[in-house]
């Protein structure tokens, strides 16, 4: 069985290394870049099966890169990662197939990548908790 090809984008070198280590045993990591503009260029060139991208990066955010790729006909599933989980619903509406709280990376990133490739939505424990908490919050 052929391993899925994954492209990573995160503006923090330590986070990129961690994501690579988490994914390396189950996937072929075809590249790791530090911003959304480089993510777009790498995605067009490398044609990964799934993209794992930080939400907030300099130059161009992960969601903006996802939208730009889709607008140019590149339908690559995205798993977004962030410690900020307030906009999970919005990110899924924008087209992300997964959202993983960075505190859940080790346990939940690989299942999120598999799920995204199959076309299913995956929310990590921290992302689900954020939705529950916000849904029960009285303003």
ChimeraX attribute file (.defattr): number of C-alpha atoms within 10 A of each C-alpha:
attribute: neighborCount
match mode: 1-to-1
recipient: residues
	/A:1	3
	/A:2	6
	/A:3	11
	/A:4	16
	/A:5	17
	/A:6	24
	/A:7	23
	/A:8	28
	/A:9	30
	/A:10	27
	/A:11	20
	/A:12	13
	/A:13	13
	/A:14	10
	/A:15	16
	/A:16	20
	/A:17	14
	/A:18	13
	/A:19	24
	/A:20	20
	/A:21	13
	/A:22	17
	/A:23	19
	/A:24	14
	/A:25	11
	/A:26	13
	/A:27	17
	/A:28	17
	/A:29	21
	/A:30	18
	/A:31	17
	/A:32	23
	/A:33	20
	/A:34	20
	/A:35	23
	/A:36	27
	/A:37	19
	/A:38	16
	/A:39	27
	/A:40	21
	/A:41	14
	/A:42	19
	/A:43	22
	/A:44	14
	/A:45	9
	/A:46	14
	/A:47	17
	/A:48	20
	/A:49	21
	/A:50	23
	/A:51	28
	/A:52	27
	/A:53	32
	/A:54	27
	/A:55	25
	/A:56	20
	/A:57	18
	/A:58	12
	/A:59	12
	/A:60	18
	/A:61	21
	/A:62	30
	/A:63	24
	/A:64	16
	/A:65	22
	/A:66	26
	/A:67	17
	/A:68	15
	/A:69	18
	/A:70	14
	/A:71	10
	/A:72	9
	/A:73	9
	/A:74	15
	/A:75	15
	/A:76	20
	/A:77	24
	/A:78	28
	/A:79	33
	/A:80	29
	/A:81	27
	/A:82	20
	/A:83	15
	/A:84	15
	/A:85	20
	/A:86	13
	/A:87	13
	/A:88	22
	/A:89	16
	/A:90	11
	/A:91	19
	/A:92	19
	/A:93	9
	/A:94	13
	/A:95	17
	/A:96	25
	/A:97	25
	/A:98	29
	/A:99	34
	/A:100	30
	/A:101	23
	/A:102	21
	/A:103	15
	/A:104	16
	/A:105	20
	/A:106	13
	/A:107	13
	/A:108	19
	/A:109	26
	/A:110	18
	/A:111	15
	/A:112	25
	/A:113	30
	/A:114	19
	/A:115	18
	/A:116	24
	/A:117	20
	/A:118	11
	/A:119	12
	/A:120	14
	/A:121	17
	/A:122	23
	/A:123	24
	/A:124	22
	/A:125	16
	/A:126	18
	/A:127	26
	/A:128	18
	/A:129	14
	/A:130	18
	/A:131	18
	/A:132	11
	/A:133	10
	/A:134	12
	/A:135	9
	/A:136	8
	/A:137	8
	/A:138	6
	/A:139	4
